[in-house]
């Protein structure tokens, strides 16, 4: 059972998570925050122990044992430009990585565009969804799923999963971890408005694929080249021979 008092004691934010909703079961925390007229306060966080329709990129199902992990969404009501979304996406990955490094001294790696890895195994994923008005984002929901205390993962996966408990070799306080991530997240949102290059550099320092030969799959198309860098908006720069092209979507793997 998630202890809200233990979580609140560690939360050191002005607005992120100050409106905190805890649910046993929902269809999807992202969908709830994106469409709800009831939950509209900036910084609202919804944590659900179980999501019937939890999902990642491309509507892939996200499987999570109830009561063992963290599956939650954050609502941002500030207006954002479309080109800021990927900065926030990468910045969120950095927030999760920093929390795991600071609390558990784990060696954390990020994978473009939205995965967090430990020992090449996936421990967390991120999904941003938004609504627009007058060409600006007026409601942005940041969904985060983290494998915390789940001991095993039956089934087949594109990237082998793991949990923090498996890597740290001990039970993890979900309350402490969530508060640490949200503390980092509020600071990151402020930085994203003024110094996005810092976020990009923090992300680059944790990405082991930069400079490597990679394969990128997007729907029916497959591309090969060198993952040269990310651009000022956080999109992947692929070098193919003497040419470079920006990649906006796709599943990246080492060749």
C-alpha positions in Angstrom: 0.0 0.0 0.0 1.3 3.4 -1.0 1.8 5.6 2.1 0.8 9.2 1.1 2.1 10.7 4.4 5.6 9.2 3.8 5.5 10.6 0.2 4.4 14.0 1.3 7.1 14.4 3.9 9.8 14.0 1.2 8.0 16.2 -1.5 9.8 19.5 -1.8 7.9 21.3 -4.6 5.8 24.4 -5.1 3.2 23.0 -7.5 4.2 19.5 -8.9 2.3 16.9 -6.9 0.6 19.3 -4.5 -2.6 18.1 -5.9 -2.0 14.3 -5.6 -4.6 11.7 -6.5 -4.1 8.1 -5.5 -6.2 5.4 -7.3 -6.4 1.7 -7.0 -7.4 1.2 -10.6 -8.0 3.3 -13.7 -8.0 2.7 -17.4 -5.0 5.0 -18.0 -3.6 7.9 -15.8 -2.6 9.7 -19.0 -6.1 9.5 -20.5 -7.7 10.6 -17.3 -5.6 13.7 -17.0 -5.7 14.5 -20.7 -9.5 14.5 -20.9 -10.8 15.2 -17.4 -12.6 18.4 -16.6 -12.4 17.5 -12.9 -8.6 17.4 -12.7 -7.3 20.6 -14.2 -4.9 22.1 -11.6 -1.4 22.7 -12.9 1.0 20.1 -11.5 -1.6 17.5 -10.6 -0.2 14.0 -10.2 -2.3 10.8 -10.5 -0.8 7.6 -9.3 -2.6 4.3 -10.0 -1.7 0.9 -8.6 -3.1 -0.7 -11.7 -4.0 0.6 -15.2 -6.3 -1.5 -17.3 -5.1 0.2 -20.5 -1.6 1.4 -19.5 0.5 2.0 -22.6 3.8 3.2 -24.0 4.7 4.5 -27.4 2.7 3.3 -30.4 0.0 2.2 -28.0 2.1 -0.7 -26.8 0.7 -2.2 -23.6 2.6 -1.5 -20.3 2.4 -4.5 -18.0 2.8 -3.7 -14.3 2.1 -5.7 -11.2 -0.3 -3.9 -8.9 1.2 -2.4 -5.7 4.8 -3.1 -6.7 5.7 -0.3 -9.2 5.1 3.4 -10.0 2.7 4.2 -12.8 1.7 7.9 -12.7 1.1 11.0 -14.8 1.8 14.7 -14.3 -0.4 17.4 -15.7 1.1 20.7 -17.0 -1.2 23.5 -17.9 1.4 26.1 -18.9 1.5 26.9 -22.6 4.3 25.2 -24.5 5.6 25.4 -28.0 5.5 22.2 -29.9 9.3 22.2 -30.2 9.6 22.1 -26.4 7.9 18.7 -26.1 10.9 16.6 -26.8 13.1 18.7 -24.5 10.6 17.9 -21.7 10.5 14.2 -22.8 14.3 13.9 -22.6 14.4 16.0 -19.4 11.9 13.7 -17.7 14.2 10.7 -18.5 17.0 12.7 -16.9 14.9 13.3 -13.8 14.2 9.6 -13.4 17.9 8.7 -14.0 19.1 11.3 -11.4 16.7 9.9 -8.8 18.0 6.3 -9.3 21.6 7.5 -9.2 21.2 9.7 -6.1 19.1 7.3 -4.1 20.6 3.9 -5.1 24.0 4.7 -6.8 22.9 2.8 -9.9 24.6 3.2 -13.3 21.7 4.5 -15.4 21.5 4.8 -19.1 19.0 6.6 -21.3 17.9 5.4 -24.7 16.3 7.7 -27.4 13.6 8.7 -27.3 12.1 7.8 -24.0 13.6 4.7 -22.2 15.6 4.4 -19.1 17.9 1.4 -18.8 20.1 -0.3 -16.2 22.6 -2.9 -17.5 20.9 -2.5 -20.9 17.6 -3.6 -19.4 14.5 -1.4 -19.4 13.5 -0.1 -16.0 11.3 2.8 -17.0 9.5 4.5 -19.9 7.9 7.8 -20.6 4.8 8.8 -22.7 3.9 12.5 -23.5 0.4 13.3 -24.7 -1.1 16.7 -25.3 -3.9 18.9 -26.6 -3.4 22.1 -28.6 -5.1 25.4 -28.9 -4.2 28.2 -31.3 -1.0 26.3 -32.4 0.2 26.0 -28.8 0.1 23.1 -26.3 -2.4 24.0 -23.6 -2.5 20.7 -21.8 0.5 18.4 -21.5 0.5 15.1 -19.7 3.7 13.3 -18.8 3.2 9.6 -18.1 5.9 7.7 -16.4 6.1 3.9 -15.7 8.8 2.5 -13.5 9.5 -1.1 -12.5 10.3 -0.7 -8.8 9.7 -3.9 -6.8 8.5 -6.3 -9.4 10.5 -9.5 -9.0 10.0 -11.1 -12.4 8.7 -10.3 -15.9 7.2 -13.3 -17.8 6.7 -12.9 -21.5 8.7 -11.7 -24.5 9.9 -8.1 -24.8 11.8 -6.0 -27.4 14.1 -4.9 -24.6 14.6 -7.1 -21.6 12.9 -5.6 -18.5 14.3 -5.2 -15.0 13.3 -3.5 -11.8 15.1 -1.3 -9.4 14.8 -4.0 -6.7 16.4 -6.6 -8.9 19.4 -4.2 -9.6 19.7 -2.8 -6.1 19.2 -6.1 -4.4 16.8 -4.7 -1.8 13.2 -3.5 -1.4 12.6 0.0 -2.6 10.5 2.8 -1.0 8.1 3.9 -3.7 7.1 6.9 -1.7 10.7 8.2 -1.4 11.4 7.5 -5.1 8.3 9.3 -6.4 9.0 12.4 -4.3 12.6 12.5 -5.5 11.5 12.3 -9.1 8.8 15.0 -8.7 11.3 17.3 -6.9 13.7 16.8 -9.9 10.8 17.3 -12.4 9.8 20.7 -11.1 13.3 21.9 -11.3 13.7 20.5 -14.8 10.5 22.3 -16.0 12.0 25.6 -14.9 15.3 24.9 -16.7 13.5 23.8 -19.8 12.1 27.3 -20.2 15.5 29.0 -20.0 18.4 26.6 -20.6 17.3 23.7 -22.6 20.9 23.0 -23.6 21.7 21.9 -20.0 18.9 19.3 -20.2 20.3 18.1 -23.6 23.8 17.8 -22.2 22.6 15.9 -19.1 20.8 13.5 -21.4 23.8 13.1 -23.8 26.0 12.2 -20.8 23.8 9.2 -20.1 23.3 8.0 -23.7 25.8 5.3 -24.6 24.5 5.0 -28.2 25.8 8.3 -29.4 28.7 7.6 -31.9 27.5 4.0 -32.5 26.1 2.3 -35.5 22.4 1.9 -35.1 19.3 0.6 -36.8 16.1 2.7 -36.7 12.7 1.1 -37.4 9.6 3.3 -37.9 6.6 1.4 -39.2 7.7 -0.3 -42.4 10.9 1.7 -42.9 14.3 0.7 -41.6 17.4 3.0 -41.7 21.0 2.3 -40.8 23.7 4.8 -39.9 25.7 6.4 -37.1 23.8 8.0 -34.2 25.8 11.2 -34.4 24.1 13.4 -31.8 20.7 15.0 -30.9 19.8 18.4 -32.2 18.7 21.5 -30.3 15.2 20.1 -30.0 16.3 16.7 -28.9 15.8 14.8 -32.2 18.2 12.2 -33.3 20.8 13.1 -35.9 21.6 10.1 -38.1 24.7 10.1 -40.3 24.4 8.0 -43.4 27.6 8.1 -45.4 28.3 11.8 -46.0 24.8 12.9 -45.3 22.9 13.7 -42.1 19.2 13.5 -41.4 17.0 14.2 -38.4 14.9 11.4 -37.0 11.7 12.4 -35.3 10.3 8.9 -34.4 11.5 5.3 -34.4 12.8 2.4 -32.4 16.6 2.6 -32.1 18.9 -0.4 -31.6 22.6 -1.1 -32.0 23.5 -2.8 -35.2 
